[in-house]
Amino acid sequence: MIPSNPTAAMVAATDTPPSRQSKRPSARNRKPKGARNTKTVRRNKPPANAKRGSKKSKILALLKRPGGASLQQLQKATGWQAHSVRGFLSGALKKTMGLQVDSVQQSDGSRFYVVTEK
């Protein structure tokens, strides 16, 4: 079938359907490239409490002792591998809870972790 108005048919064929149109905001409404979403940024959040009997509470109890706890002691208490314990210390305790975790290396090469007050 040949359309009666060829230019109208060509224009209709080149238009993208509404479902395929870009959903990005216009350049004027976009945030700058380095801008952060302020809803997800945590600032000065008070430390969260750990549930009694959880692995988090076990780690906190070990780290608050006067001598702290070694990596091996933390692994034994939780059943985690070394990289998981270190990730928990930096992610959950330092970043999420806002605690200061100090690391001290002994002369024999073992490392001890201690929670200190800010």
C-alpha positions as YAML, in Angstrom:
chain: A
units: angstrom
residues:
- id: 1
  name: MET
  ca: [0.00, 0.00, 0.00]
- id: 2
  name: ILE
  ca: [1.42, 3.36, -1.01]
- id: 3
  name: PRO
  ca: [0.64, 6.25, 1.36]
- id: 4
  name: SER
  ca: [-1.21, 9.18, -0.17]
- id: 5
  name: ASN
  ca: [1.12, 11.66, 1.55]
- id: 6
  name: PRO
  ca: [4.71, 10.28, 1.42]
- id: 7
  name: THR
  ca: [6.24, 13.00, 3.61]
- id: 8
  name: ALA
  ca: [3.80, 12.33, 6.46]
- id: 9
  name: ALA
  ca: [4.60, 8.61, 6.29]
- id: 10
  name: MET
  ca: [8.35, 9.33, 6.44]
- id: 11
  name: VAL
  ca: [7.95, 11.63, 9.43]
- id: 12
  name: ALA
  ca: [5.82, 9.06, 11.25]
- id: 13
  name: ALA
  ca: [8.41, 6.34, 10.60]
- id: 14
  name: THR
  ca: [11.28, 8.42, 12.01]
- id: 15
  name: ASP
  ca: [9.49, 9.42, 15.21]
- id: 16
  name: THR
  ca: [10.45, 7.25, 18.14]
- id: 17
  name: PRO
  ca: [7.60, 5.84, 20.17]
- id: 18
  name: PRO
  ca: [7.15, 7.38, 23.63]
- id: 19
  name: SER
  ca: [8.35, 4.20, 25.34]
- id: 20
  name: ARG
  ca: [11.72, 4.47, 23.58]
- id: 21
  name: GLN
  ca: [12.37, 8.12, 24.34]
- id: 22
  name: SER
  ca: [15.20, 8.92, 26.72]
- id: 23
  name: LYS
  ca: [14.17, 9.31, 30.35]
- id: 24
  name: ARG
  ca: [17.27, 11.30, 31.28]
- id: 25
  name: PRO
  ca: [16.60, 14.77, 32.61]
- id: 26
  name: SER
  ca: [17.50, 17.66, 30.39]
- id: 27
  name: ALA
  ca: [20.98, 19.14, 30.77]
- id: 28
  name: ARG
  ca: [19.58, 22.03, 32.76]
- id: 29
  name: ASN
  ca: [17.98, 19.71, 35.36]
- id: 30
  name: ARG
  ca: [20.92, 17.31, 35.79]
- id: 31
  name: LYS
  ca: [23.22, 17.34, 38.79]
- id: 32
  name: PRO
  ca: [26.90, 18.06, 38.18]
- id: 33
  name: LYS
  ca: [28.89, 14.92, 37.42]
- id: 34
  name: GLY
  ca: [30.67, 14.78, 40.81]
- id: 35
  name: ALA
  ca: [27.58, 15.61, 42.90]
- id: 36
  name: ARG
  ca: [26.55, 13.06, 45.51]
- id: 37
  name: ASN
  ca: [23.07, 11.99, 46.40]
- id: 38
  name: THR
  ca: [22.57, 13.64, 49.80]
- id: 39
  name: LYS
  ca: [19.95, 11.10, 50.86]
- id: 40
  name: THR
  ca: [22.49, 8.28, 51.06]
- id: 41
  name: VAL
  ca: [25.36, 10.21, 52.67]
- id: 42
  name: ARG
  ca: [25.66, 9.57, 56.41]
- id: 43
  name: ARG
  ca: [27.15, 12.37, 58.41]
- id: 44
  name: ASN
  ca: [27.74, 12.39, 62.17]
- id: 45
  name: LYS
  ca: [25.43, 9.43, 62.66]
- id: 46
  name: PRO
  ca: [25.39, 8.23, 66.26]
- id: 47
  name: PRO
  ca: [26.74, 4.69, 66.70]
- id: 48
  name: ALA
  ca: [24.14, 1.97, 66.32]
- id: 49
  name: ASN
  ca: [23.76, -0.65, 69.02]
- id: 50
  name: ALA
  ca: [24.45, -4.29, 68.23]
- id: 51
  name: LYS
  ca: [21.89, -6.96, 69.05]
- id: 52
  name: ARG
  ca: [22.77, -9.15, 72.00]
- id: 53
  name: GLY
  ca: [24.41, -12.43, 70.91]
- id: 54
  name: SER
  ca: [25.14, -11.28, 67.35]
- id: 55
  name: LYS
  ca: [28.53, -11.50, 65.70]
- id: 56
  name: LYS
  ca: [28.73, -7.71, 65.74]
- id: 57
  name: SER
  ca: [28.29, -7.65, 69.51]
- id: 58
  name: LYS
  ca: [30.93, -10.39, 69.91]
- id: 59
  name: ILE
  ca: [33.44, -8.41, 67.86]
- id: 60
  name: LEU
  ca: [32.68, -5.19, 69.76]
- id: 61
  name: ALA
  ca: [33.14, -6.96, 73.10]
- id: 62
  name: LEU
  ca: [36.52, -8.32, 71.98]
- id: 63
  name: LEU
  ca: [37.68, -4.98, 70.59]
- id: 64
  name: LYS
  ca: [36.70, -3.02, 73.72]
- id: 65
  name: ARG
  ca: [38.94, -5.14, 75.96]
- id: 66
  name: PRO
  ca: [42.04, -3.28, 77.22]
- id: 67
  name: GLY
  ca: [44.41, -5.23, 74.94]
- id: 68
  name: GLY
  ca: [42.02, -5.43, 72.02]
- id: 69
  name: ALA
  ca: [41.79, -8.58, 69.91]
- id: 70
  name: SER
  ca: [43.97, -10.22, 67.32]
- id: 71
  name: LEU
  ca: [42.77, -11.03, 63.86]
- id: 72
  name: GLN
  ca: [42.88, -14.74, 64.71]
- id: 73
  name: GLN
  ca: [40.71, -14.20, 67.81]
- id: 74
  name: LEU
  ca: [38.15, -12.30, 65.75]
- id: 75
  name: GLN
  ca: [38.15, -15.04, 63.13]
- id: 76
  name: LYS
  ca: [37.61, -17.73, 65.76]
- id: 77
  name: ALA
  ca: [34.75, -15.80, 67.42]
- id: 78
  name: THR
  ca: [32.86, -15.27, 64.16]
- id: 79
  name: GLY
  ca: [33.92, -18.15, 61.93]
- id: 80
  name: TRP
  ca: [34.81, -15.65, 59.20]
- id: 81
  name: GLN
  ca: [37.88, -15.52, 56.99]
- id: 82
  name: ALA
  ca: [40.52, -12.82, 57.53]
- id: 83
  name: HIS
  ca: [39.39, -10.62, 54.64]
- id: 84
  name: SER
  ca: [35.80, -10.71, 55.91]
- id: 85
  name: VAL
  ca: [36.86, -9.60, 59.40]
- id: 86
  name: ARG
  ca: [38.94, -6.74, 58.01]
- id: 87
  name: GLY
  ca: [36.08, -5.69, 55.72]
- id: 88
  name: PHE
  ca: [33.67, -5.70, 58.66]
- id: 89
  name: LEU
  ca: [36.06, -3.57, 60.71]
- id: 90
  name: SER
  ca: [36.40, -0.94, 58.02]
- id: 91
  name: GLY
  ca: [32.85, -1.04, 56.66]
- id: 92
  name: ALA
  ca: [30.46, -1.71, 59.51]
- id: 93
  name: LEU
  ca: [32.42, -0.35, 62.44]
- id: 94
  name: LYS
  ca: [34.32, 2.59, 60.96]
- id: 95
  name: LYS
  ca: [31.98, 3.82, 58.25]
- id: 96
  name: THR
  ca: [28.51, 2.78, 59.38]
- id: 97
  name: MET
  ca: [28.83, 3.01, 63.17]
- id: 98
  name: GLY
  ca: [31.42, 5.80, 63.20]
- id: 99
  name: LEU
  ca: [33.77, 4.05, 65.64]
- id: 100
  name: GLN
  ca: [37.52, 4.55, 65.60]
- id: 101
  name: VAL
  ca: [39.32, 1.22, 65.21]
- id: 102
  name: ASP
  ca: [43.08, 1.33, 65.74]
- id: 103
  name: SER
  ca: [45.39, -1.34, 64.40]
- id: 104
  name: VAL
  ca: [48.67, -2.18, 66.16]
- id: 105
  name: GLN
  ca: [51.24, -4.58, 64.74]
- id: 106
  name: GLN
  ca: [53.22, -6.61, 67.27]
- id: 107
  name: SER
  ca: [56.91, -7.46, 66.91]
- id: 108
  name: ASP
  ca: [56.03, -11.06, 65.96]
- id: 109
  name: GLY
  ca: [53.96, -9.82, 63.00]
- id: 110
  name: SER
  ca: [50.51, -10.38, 64.49]
- id: 111
  name: ARG
  ca: [48.05, -7.51, 64.36]
- id: 112
  name: PHE
  ca: [45.76, -6.37, 67.17]
- id: 113
  name: TYR
  ca: [42.68, -4.19, 66.76]
- id: 114
  name: VAL
  ca: [41.27, -1.90, 69.44]
- id: 115
  name: VAL
  ca: [38.21, 0.36, 69.52]
- id: 116
  name: THR
  ca: [39.21, 3.76, 70.92]
- id: 117
  name: GLU
  ca: [37.06, 6.69, 71.92]
- id: 118
  name: LYS
  ca: [37.07, 9.69, 69.59]
...
